[in-house]
């Protein structure tokens, strides 16, 4: 990369004012002062909606920001960025939140964007930019210099970045760096039994896991350092396997020399229900889906990797990647990385699990290592007991409603959950806590493994696991901060449409919100215990001759086929049938706007147990988030209501 950067294109301000956006697209130029307030929380769903992610190369340059919403409109059309000659994008806080899709920065890069200036960035998004060669900064003075015609030294874009990241940025990206780096056999340090409290320094559990997996060429790992760590498991799903393979082959040749291919997993889950998806069928997108699927299946066919695919006799898959990782692979103390922001799901088992972009995963397939920054940890201490009808989902929605979280104060942190309420939770419920660290903006989530973890591994997987003494944070470990919650004070929560951070206690909802769709499923809410919750509500309703009313539809989607088998064994399916449920086989489905449960038009209202409700996430309609109890109760009532409220009204 050049030692100096000069601006020779236009600047696009992602303003809160739709007239400013329209004027810029028409050719007018603005400054930060004249552009007005900048949009916060621009998500990757807005930069590249899932319906445009049907290619994994430079053709994505047609689409950046086509899902960007301002003033209830999406004003940026296909090819608008490329045709407008824009080189810099400017936005507010938490830019790039949401999915880990590297499609977003690749689309921006392919459209001509070379620099993104924002008040703050989500971790995975910024790391993806580093990996593919887009510069980022939170220093608006740099933008002022560029607009004044000055040449800015590359060092200005390296300030505050760790030494490893600086090397990668200077190299022009991760794969360019990787081809000249040394990659010794992973796990040597772990086999040697590295000390986890060297020098008597107290460590968190995540710090201990990192130290045990550290690249042998790195003597130590201090907080804030960029490091490479050996990954026990590396996985991709059908949206990104083709992109990962494309990048890998371009850098390392074909066939590429995979490291430990039996610990690489390819999951077919995100697109498996595309033939039942409204926009994919209506807009002729199925050939694009077939293109992505060919990239996915050819990789799993050409290399001796593990694969979980589509069902033979039903529309659906064996399961969603995150749920299958917990059901089959991840173990306490391990490192798991995958092409999805909800990879922290497996942190419920006490492992370090985090999402990474396609370039990171491609590199890990060959080297066995994945990059991360040694993080600070935020301790979430939840004391007391949760009330009936309150779940882990409510805990997360409560956290998301806190201003410190909404403003991006937890970006890049580990969420270490503990306290009596967490110790009392099942692994399924703990997985909801760690899964939704993606929405909280953190690096990952983790719960120290305990006897419940051991019992889960034995009962679900037949694994006899012995906890080791090091698998816990030291008593005097240092945390960035501690958030203490009284579990008994947490109520059933909702998140208003548009963002998971739009939290409100359900009892404070002062309007009647009629619903068209209720959806329970996804990696977050398609687990066994989630279905226990759905069944508890629906059985209560059926016993009182209630069912989903005409005009409302309730979809329940299993997270894995093992969850479906569990529901059969428990006798849940007859109750679901009597209540009027539409059952859906495993897959990401409507959570990825790709299957049953999505809205068809902007007037439809959905109550959903998924993890995020960014604009367009599950169709054009409005999406409210809630826990499984509230989703099922609302389906019976035809309007948003909690199970407790429903019981009071129906007796």
C-alpha positions in Angstrom: 0.0 0.0 0.0 1.2 3.5 -0.8 3.0 5.5 2.0 0.6 8.4 1.5 -3.1 8.7 0.7 -4.7 11.4 -1.4 -8.4 12.0 -2.1 -9.3 12.1 -5.8 -12.9 11.0 -5.5 -16.1 12.2 -3.8 -17.2 11.9 -0.2 -20.6 10.3 0.7 -22.1 11.4 4.0 -24.6 8.9 5.3 -26.8 11.6 6.7 -30.0 11.2 8.7 -31.6 13.7 6.2 -32.9 11.9 3.1 -32.7 15.1 1.1 -28.9 15.2 1.7 -28.6 11.7 0.4 -30.6 12.5 -2.7 -28.6 15.7 -3.4 -25.3 13.8 -3.1 -26.5 11.1 -5.6 -27.5 14.0 -7.9 -24.0 15.4 -7.9 -23.9 17.9 -5.0 -21.0 17.8 -2.6 -21.4 18.4 1.2 -19.1 18.9 4.2 -19.6 17.3 7.6 -21.2 20.5 8.8 -23.7 20.8 5.9 -24.5 17.1 5.8 -26.3 17.3 9.2 -26.4 14.5 11.8 -24.9 11.3 10.6 -26.7 8.0 10.7 -25.7 5.7 13.6 -25.9 1.9 13.6 -25.6 1.4 9.8 -25.7 -2.4 9.6 -24.2 -4.8 7.2 -27.8 -5.7 6.3 -28.2 -2.2 5.0 -24.8 -2.1 3.2 -25.5 -5.4 1.5 -28.9 -7.0 2.1 -28.9 -10.8 2.0 -30.8 -10.7 -1.3 -27.8 -9.1 -3.1 -25.3 -11.5 -1.6 -25.5 -14.0 -4.5 -22.0 -13.5 -5.8 -18.7 -13.6 -4.1 -16.5 -11.4 -6.3 -16.2 -7.9 -7.6 -19.7 -7.9 -9.0 -20.8 -6.9 -5.5 -19.7 -3.4 -6.5 -23.1 -2.8 -8.0 -24.8 -2.9 -4.6 -23.3 -1.1 -1.6 -26.0 0.7 0.5 -29.0 -0.5 -1.5 -30.6 -1.4 1.9 -29.6 1.9 3.6 -32.7 3.3 5.2 -33.3 6.9 6.0 -36.6 8.8 6.3 -38.5 5.5 5.8 -36.9 5.2 2.3 -34.0 3.4 0.7 -32.7 6.1 -1.6 -29.4 4.5 -2.8 -29.9 2.3 -5.9 -27.9 -0.2 -7.8 -24.6 1.2 -9.2 -25.2 4.6 -7.5 -21.9 4.6 -5.6 -19.8 3.5 -8.5 -21.5 5.9 -10.9 -21.3 8.8 -8.4 -17.5 8.6 -8.2 -17.5 8.2 -4.4 -14.3 7.2 -2.7 -15.0 7.9 1.0 -18.0 7.0 3.1 -18.7 8.9 6.3 -21.1 7.7 9.1 -21.8 7.9 12.8 -21.5 5.4 15.6 -21.2 1.6 15.4 -20.7 1.5 11.6 -20.9 -2.1 10.2 -22.9 -3.7 13.0 -24.6 -7.0 12.6 -23.5 -9.8 10.4 -19.8 -10.6 9.8 -20.4 -10.7 6.1 -17.3 -9.6 4.2 -19.6 -9.0 1.3 -20.2 -5.5 2.7 -16.6 -4.1 2.6 -16.0 -6.1 -0.6 -19.0 -4.4 -2.2 -17.7 -1.0 -1.0 -14.2 -1.7 -2.3 -15.5 -2.9 -5.6 -17.6 0.2 -6.0 -14.6 2.5 -5.5 -14.7 3.2 -1.8 -11.1 3.3 -0.3 -11.7 4.9 3.1 -14.5 4.8 5.6 -14.7 7.4 8.4 -17.0 6.8 11.3 -17.4 7.7 14.9 -16.9 4.1 15.8 -16.8 0.7 14.1 -18.0 -2.8 14.9 -15.0 -5.1 15.5 -15.6 -7.7 12.7 -16.5 -5.1 10.1 -13.4 -3.1 10.7 -11.2 -6.2 10.7 -12.7 -7.2 7.4 -11.8 -3.8 6.0 -8.2 -4.3 7.2 -8.1 -7.7 5.6 -9.2 -6.6 2.1 -7.5 -3.2 1.9 -10.1 -0.6 2.9 -8.7 2.1 5.2 -10.8 3.1 8.2 -10.4 5.9 10.8 -12.4 7.5 13.6 -10.3 10.7 13.3 -12.4 13.2 11.3 -9.4 15.6 11.2 -7.9 13.1 8.7 -11.0 13.6 6.5 -10.5 17.4 6.7 -6.9 17.1 5.5 -7.9 14.9 2.6 -10.7 17.3 1.6 -8.2 20.2 1.7 -6.2 18.4 -0.9 -3.4 17.2 1.4 -1.6 13.9 1.1 -2.0 12.0 4.3 0.7 9.6 5.5 -0.4 6.0 5.9 0.7 6.3 9.5 -2.4 8.4 10.2 -4.5 5.3 9.6 -2.4 3.1 11.9 -2.8 5.1 15.1 -4.3 3.1 17.9 -4.0 -0.1 16.0 -2.0 -3.0 17.3 1.4 -3.9 15.7 0.1 -6.9 13.9 -2.8 -5.1 12.4 -0.5 -2.3 11.3 1.6 -4.8 9.4 -1.4 -6.3 7.7 -2.7 -2.8 6.7 0.7 -1.9 5.3 0.8 -5.2 3.4 -2.5 -4.3 1.7 -4.4 -7.1 3.4 -4.2 -10.3 5.3 -3.5 -12.7 2.5 -0.8 -10.6 1.1 0.8 -10.6 4.6 0.1 -14.3 5.1 2.0 -15.5 2.0 5.3 -14.3 3.5 4.7 -15.1 7.2 5.8 -18.2 9.1 3.2 -20.7 10.1 4.5 -23.4 12.4 2.4 -26.4 13.3 -0.4 -25.2 15.6 -1.1 -26.5 19.1 2.6 -27.0 20.0 2.2 -24.6 22.9 -1.0 -26.3 24.1 0.6 -29.8 24.0 3.5 -28.5 26.0 1.0 -27.3 28.7 1.8 -23.6 28.7 1.5 -21.9 32.0 -1.7 -19.9 32.3 -0.6 -17.6 35.1 3.0 -16.9 34.1 4.6 -14.4 36.4 1.7 -14.7 38.8 -0.5 -12.4 36.6 -4.2 -13.1 37.1 -6.0 -13.8 33.9 -9.6 -14.2 32.6 -10.7 -17.5 31.0 -10.4 -16.0 27.5 -6.9 -14.8 28.2 -5.9 -18.3 29.3 -7.4 -19.9 26.2 -5.6 -17.4 24.0 -2.3 -18.1 25.7 -2.7 -21.8 25.3 -3.3 -21.4 21.6 -0.8 -18.6 20.9 1.3 -18.7 17.7 4.7 -20.1 18.9 6.5 -17.1 17.3 4.7 -14.8 19.7 6.3 -14.9 23.2 3.4 -13.4 25.0 -0.1 -11.9 24.6 -0.9 -8.7 26.4 -4.3 -7.0 26.3 -4.6 -5.0 23.1 -2.0 -7.0 21.2 -2.9 -8.4 17.8 -2.1 -12.1 17.7 -2.6 -15.3 15.8 -4.0 -18.2 17.7 -4.5 -21.9 16.7 -8.1 -22.7 15.9 -9.4 -26.1 16.9 -12.4 -25.7 14.6 -12.9 -23.5 11.5 -16.2 -23.4 9.7 -18.1 -21.7 7.0 -21.7 -21.7 5.7 -23.2 -21.6 2.3 -23.2 -17.8 1.9 -19.4 -17.6 2.3 -17.8 -21.0 1.5 -17.5 -20.0 -2.1 -16.0 -16.6 -1.3 -13.5 -18.2 1.2 -12.5 -20.8 -1.4 -12.2 -18.1 -4.1 -9.9 -16.0 -1.9 -7.9 -19.0 -0.7 -7.3 -20.3 -4.3 -6.3 -16.8 -5.5 -3.7 -16.6 -2.7 -2.5 -20.1 -2.3 -3.3 -21.9 -5.6 -5.6 -24.8 -6.3 -5.7 -27.3 -4.7 -4.7 -25.4 -1.6 -2.7 -27.1 1.2 -5.4 -27.3 3.9 -4.3 -27.6 7.5 -6.2 -30.4 9.4 -9.1 -30.6 7.0 -11.0 -32.9 9.4 -11.4 -29.9 11.6 -12.9 -27.7 8.9 -16.7 -27.9 8.6 -18.9 -26.7 5.8 -22.5 -26.0 6.8 -25.4 -25.8 4.3 -28.0 -23.8 6.3 -28.5 -20.2 5.3 -29.9 -20.7 1.7 -31.4 -24.2 2.1 -35.0 -22.8 2.1 -34.5 -20.3 -0.7 -37.1 -22.0 -2.9 -39.7 -21.0 -0.3 -38.4 -17.5 0.0 -40.7 -14.7 -1.3 -38.0 -12.3 -2.7 -35.7 -15.1 -4.0 -38.6 -16.6 -6.0 -40.3 -13.3 -7.0 -37.1 -11.5 -8.0 -35.6 -14.4 -9.9 -32.7 -14.9 -7.4 -32.6 -18.6 -7.4 -30.0 -18.9 -10.1 -27.8 -16.7 -7.9 -28.5 -19.0 -5.0 -27.4 -21.9 -7.1 -24.2 -20.1 -7.9 -23.4 -19.7 -4.2 -24.4 -23.3 -3.5 -22.1 -24.6 -6.2 -19.2 -22.7 -4.6 -20.1 -24.3 -1.3 -20.6 -27.9 -2.5 -17.6 -27.9 -4.8 -15.4 -27.0 -1.8 -16.8 -29.7 0.4 -16.6 -32.1 -2.5 -13.0 -31.3 -3.5 -11.5 -31.3 -0.1 -11.7 -33.9 2.8 -13.6 -31.6 5.1 -16.6 -32.3 7.3 -20.0 -31.3 5.8 -23.5 -30.9 7.0 -25.9 -30.6 4.1 -29.5 -30.5 3.0 -32.1 -33.1 4.0 -32.8 -35.8 1.4 -36.6 -35.9 1.8 -37.7 -32.6 3.2 -36.9 -28.9 2.6 -34.3 -28.0 5.2 -30.9 -28.9 6.5 -29.4 -31.0 9.2 -29.2 -27.9 11.3 -28.0 -24.3 11.8 -24.2 -24.1 12.0 -24.0 -22.6 15.5 -26.4 -25.1 17.0 -24.6 -28.0 15.4 -21.2 -26.7 16.6 -22.6 -26.9 20.2 -24.3 -30.3 19.6 -21.3 -32.0 17.9 -18.0 -30.2 18.0 -17.0 -27.4 20.4 -15.5 -28.3 23.8 -14.5 -26.2 26.8 -11.1 -24.5 26.4 -11.1 -24.7 22.6 -11.0 -22.0 19.9 -13.8 -21.9 17.3 -14.0 -19.5 14.4 -16.6 -19.3 11.7 -18.0 -17.1 9.0 -20.9 -15.7 11.1 -21.2 -13.1 13.8 -23.2 -15.5 16.0 -20.3 -18.0 16.3 -20.0 -17.0 20.0 -23.1 -19.3 20.5 -20.6 -22.0 21.5 -19.1 -19.9 24.2 -21.9 -21.3 26.3 -19.6 -24.4 26.7 -16.7 -22.4 27.9 -14.7 -22.1 24.7 -13.5 -19.1 22.8 -15.8 -18.8 19.8 -15.9 -15.8 17.5 -17.0 -14.7 14.0 -14.5 -13.8 11.3 -14.7 -12.7 7.7 -14.1 -14.7 4.6 -10.5 -13.7 4.3 -9.8 -14.7 7.9 -11.4 -18.1 7.4 -9.6 -18.7 4.0 -6.3 -17.9 5.7 -7.2 -20.2 8.7 -8.0 -23.1 6.4 -4.4 -23.1 5.1 -2.4 -22.0 8.2 -4.5 -23.3 11.0 -4.4 -19.9 12.7 -6.9 -17.1 13.1 -6.2 -13.5 14.0 -7.6 -11.7 17.0 -6.8 -8.9 19.3 -6.3 -9.9 23.0 -9.5 -8.4 24.3 -10.6 -6.8 27.5 -13.4 -8.5 29.4 -16.7 -7.1 30.7 -18.1 -9.1 33.5 -21.9 -9.5 33.5 -22.8 -10.6 37.0 -26.5 -11.7 37.2 -27.6 -12.5 40.8 -30.8 -13.9 42.1 -33.3 -15.9 40.1 -35.2 -15.1 36.9 -39.0 -14.9 37.3 -41.3 -17.3 35.5 -41.7 -16.3 31.9 -38.4 -14.5 31.8 -35.6 -16.0 29.8 -32.0 -15.3 28.7 -33.4 -13.4 25.7 -34.9 -10.9 28.1 -31.5 -10.5 29.8 -29.9 -9.7 26.5 -32.6 -7.3 25.4 -32.3 -5.6 28.8 -28.5 -5.2 28.3 -29.1 -3.9 24.8 -31.4 -1.2 26.1 -28.6 0.2 28.4 -27.2 3.4 27.0 -23.6 2.2 27.6 -24.2 -0.7 25.2 -26.4 1.2 22.7 -23.7 3.8 22.3 -21.1 1.2 21.4 -19.3 1.1 24.8 -18.8 -2.7 24.7 -17.5 -2.9 21.1 -14.7 -5.6 21.0 -15.1 -6.7 24.6 -15.6 -10.2 25.9 -18.9 -10.6 27.7 -18.1 -13.0 30.6 -21.4 -14.1 32.1 -21.6 -15.3 35.7 -23.6 -15.2 38.9 -26.3 -17.3 40.5 -28.8 -16.8 37.7 -26.3 -17.9 35.0 -25.2 -20.9 37.0 -28.8 -22.0 37.2 -29.3 -21.7 33.4 -29.2 -24.7 31.0 -26.6 -24.7 28.3 -29.3 -23.8 25.8 -30.2 -20.7 27.7 -26.5 -19.8 28.2 -26.1 -20.1 24.4 -28.7 -17.3 24.0 -26.5 -15.1 26.2 -23.3 -15.7 24.2 -25.0 -15.9 20.8 -26.4 -12.4 21.0 -23.0 -10.8 22.0 -23.1 -10.2 18.2 -25.9 -7.7 18.8 -24.2 -6.3 21.9 -21.1 -5.4 19.8 -18.7 -7.6 21.7 -15.9 -9.8 20.6 -17.4 -12.9 22.1 -19.4 -14.3 25.0 -18.4 -17.0 27.4 -19.6 -18.8 30.5 -17.2 -20.7 32.6 -17.7 -24.5 32.2 -19.2 -26.3 35.2 -21.0 -29.5 36.0 -24.0 -28.4 33.9 -21.5 -28.2 31.0 -20.2 -31.7 31.7 -23.7 -33.1 32.0 -24.7 -31.4 28.6 -21.7 -33.0 26.9 -22.6 -36.4 28.3 -26.3 -36.3 27.7 -26.3 -34.6 24.2 -23.1 -36.0 22.8 -22.0 -39.0 24.9 -18.7 -37.2 25.7 -17.1 -37.9 29.1 -15.4 -34.5 29.7 -13.3 -33.7 32.7 -13.0 -30.0 33.7 -9.4 -28.8 34.3 -8.4 -26.4 37.0 -7.4 -23.7 34.6 -10.8 -23.5 33.0 -12.0 -20.5 34.9 -11.1 -16.9 35.4 -8.7 -16.2 38.3 -10.4 -14.7 41.3 -8.4 -11.5 41.0 -8.6 -11.2 37.2 -9.0 -7.6 36.0 -12.1 -6.6 34.1 -12.8 -3.5 32.0 -16.0 -3.1 34.1 -18.6 -5.1 35.8 -22.4 -4.8 35.1 -24.5 -6.3 38.0 -28.1 -7.2 37.3 -30.8 -8.4 39.7 -32.3 -11.3 37.8 -35.6 -10.9 39.7 -36.0 -7.3 38.5 -35.8 -8.2 34.8 -39.1 -8.4 33.0 -40.2 -9.8 29.7 -38.7 -7.5 27.1 -39.4 -6.3 23.6 -37.3 -4.6 21.0 -39.1 -2.1 18.8 -38.6 -2.5 15.0 -35.4 -1.3 13.5 -32.7 -2.3 16.0 -32.3 -4.9 18.8 -31.3 -2.0 21.0 -34.7 -0.5 20.9 -35.6 -2.2 24.1 -38.8 -1.7 26.2 -40.3 -3.7 29.0 -43.4 -5.4 27.6 -45.6 -4.0 30.3 -44.7 -0.5 29.3 -46.0 -1.0 25.8 -48.8 1.6 25.7 -50.3 0.7 22.4 -52.1 -2.4 20.9 -49.8 -3.9 18.3 -51.7 -6.4 16.1 -49.4 -8.9 14.5 -49.6 -10.8 11.2 -46.7 -13.2 11.8 -45.2 -14.8 14.9 -41.9 -16.6 14.4 -39.9 -18.8 16.8 -36.7 -20.3 15.6 -33.2 -19.4 14.4 -29.9 -20.3 16.1 -30.9 -18.1 19.0 -34.4 -19.5 19.6 -34.6 -22.9 17.9 -33.0 -25.0 20.7 -34.6 -27.6 22.9 -35.4 -25.4 25.8 -36.9 -22.7 23.4 -39.3 -25.4 22.2 -40.1 -26.2 25.8 -41.2 -22.6 26.2 -43.2 -22.6 23.0 -44.9 -25.8 24.0 -45.7 -24.5 27.6 -47.7 -21.6 26.2 -49.4 -23.4 23.4 -50.4 -26.4 25.6 -52.0 -23.9 28.0 -53.8 -22.3 25.1 -55.0 -25.6 23.6 -56.3 -26.7 26.9 -58.6 -23.6 26.8 -59.7 -24.2 23.2 -57.4 -21.4 21.9 -55.5 -21.6 18.6 -53.7 -19.1 16.4 -56.5 -16.9 15.0 -57.4 -16.3 11.4 -55.2 -13.6 10.0 -52.2 -14.5 12.1 -49.6 -17.2 11.3 -47.2 -18.9 13.8 -44.0 -20.5 12.4 -41.8 -22.6 14.6 -38.5 -23.7 13.1 -36.3 -26.3 14.6 -32.6 -25.3 15.0 -31.4 -28.8 14.2 -33.0 -32.2 13.4 -32.0 -33.3 16.9 -34.4 -30.6 18.2 -37.2 -32.0 16.0 -36.5 -35.5 17.3 -36.6 -34.1 20.9 -40.0 -32.5 20.2 -41.3 -35.8 18.8 -40.1 -37.7 21.9 -41.7 -35.2 24.3 -45.0 -35.3 22.5 -45.0 -31.7 21.5 -46.0 -32.1 17.8 -49.7 -32.8 18.4 -50.1 -29.7 20.5 -48.4 -27.6 17.9 -50.8 -29.0 15.2 -53.9 -28.3 17.3 -52.7 -24.8 18.0 -52.3 -24.1 14.3 -48.5 -23.9 14.1 -46.6 -24.2 10.8 -43.5 -26.2 11.5 -40.4 -25.6 9.5 -37.4 -27.8 9.2 -33.9 -26.5 10.2 -32.3 -23.6 8.4 -31.7 -19.9 8.9 -35.0 -19.3 7.0 -36.7 -16.0 7.7 -34.0 -14.8 10.1 -31.9 -14.4 6.9 -34.9 -13.3 4.9 -34.7 -16.6 3.1 -37.7 -18.8 3.9 -41.0 -19.3 5.6 -41.8 -16.7 8.3 -40.7 -13.6 6.4 -43.1 -10.8 5.7 -44.4 -10.1 2.2 -45.0 -6.3 2.4 -44.2 -3.3 4.5 -47.5 -3.3 6.3 -47.1 -6.6 7.9 -46.0 -6.8 11.6 -43.9 -9.7 13.0 -43.1 -10.7 16.6 -40.0 -12.8 16.4 -37.6 -14.6 18.7 -34.6 -14.1 16.3 -31.6 -12.1 17.3 -31.8 -9.0 15.2 -34.5 -6.8 13.6 -32.6 -4.5 11.3 -34.6 -3.0 8.4 -35.3 -5.8 5.8 -33.9 -8.5 8.0 -37.0 -10.7 7.8 -38.8 -9.1 4.9 -40.1 -5.5 4.3 -42.4 -5.5 7.3 -41.8 -4.3 10.9 -40.2 -6.9 13.2 -40.5 -6.8 17.0 -38.1 -9.0 19.1 -39.3 -10.9 22.1 -38.6 -14.1 24.1 -40.2 -17.5 23.1 -42.9 -17.2 25.7 -44.0 -13.8 24.3 -43.9 -14.9 20.7 -46.2 -17.9 21.4 -48.5 -15.9 23.6 -48.8 -13.1 21.0 -49.6 -15.7 18.3 -52.5 -16.9 20.3 -53.7 -13.4 21.1 -53.2 -12.0 17.6 -51.4 -9.0 19.2 -48.2 -8.5 21.2 -48.7 -9.8 24.7 -46.7 -11.7 27.3 -47.7 -15.1 28.6 -48.4 -13.5 32.0 -50.7 -10.9 30.4 -52.4 -13.6 28.3 -53.1 -15.7 31.4 -54.6 -12.7 33.2 -57.0 -12.0 30.4 -58.1 -15.6 29.6 -57.9 -17.1 33.1 
